[in-house]
Amino acid sequence: MHVSIRIKGHLDPSWQDYLEGLEIVQEADGTSRLSGMLQDQAALYGVLNMLSHLSLTLLSLESSEKTQTD
């Protein structure tokens, strides 16, 4: 599944390995966008759990069943 997550604040790109390899982009408006492919819903819950442990504020979450070739 493809996901796009927006969080409040700038998250350092070094966290990418801990967040299932999602690409981290720091936006000009003071938010970060995490996007990419996740294997399944369990991987998504793992990412959301990590964000919660880091006390980050979730602003939005979008997911779709697109494959990497779409």
C-alpha positions in Angstrom: 0.0 0.0 0.0 1.1 3.6 -0.6 0.9 6.0 2.3 1.4 9.7 2.8 1.6 11.0 6.4 1.9 14.6 7.5 3.2 15.4 10.9 3.7 18.7 12.8 7.3 19.8 12.9 10.4 18.8 11.0 11.6 15.2 11.4 15.2 14.6 10.6 15.6 12.3 7.6 17.9 10.0 9.6 14.7 8.5 11.1 13.8 7.0 7.7 15.3 3.6 8.6 13.1 3.4 11.7 10.0 4.3 9.8 9.9 1.4 7.3 12.0 3.4 4.8 9.3 6.1 4.2 10.8 9.1 2.5 10.9 12.1 4.8 10.4 15.6 3.3 10.6 18.7 5.4 8.0 21.2 4.1 8.3 25.0 4.2 5.2 25.3 6.4 6.9 23.6 9.3 5.5 20.1 8.7 7.1 16.9 7.5 5.7 14.5 4.9 6.4 10.8 5.1 5.5 8.9 2.0 6.2 5.6 0.3 5.2 2.0 0.1 4.4 -0.2 3.1 4.0 -3.9 3.0 0.7 -4.1 4.9 -1.4 -2.5 7.6 0.8 -4.0 10.3 3.7 -2.0 8.9 1.5 1.2 8.9 0.6 0.6 12.6 4.3 0.2 13.4 5.0 3.6 11.8 2.1 5.2 13.6 3.2 3.6 16.9 6.8 5.0 16.4 5.4 8.5 15.7 3.3 8.3 18.9 6.4 7.2 20.9 8.2 10.3 19.5 5.3 12.5 20.7 4.7 13.8 17.1 1.4 15.3 16.1 -0.3 13.5 13.2 -1.9 16.0 10.9 -3.1 13.7 8.1 -2.9 10.2 6.8 -3.7 9.0 3.3 -3.4 5.5 2.0 -4.1 3.7 -1.3 -3.7 0.3 -2.7 -1.4 1.5 -5.5 1.5 -0.7 -6.4 5.0 0.6 -7.0 4.5 0.4 -10.8 1.4 2.6 -10.7 
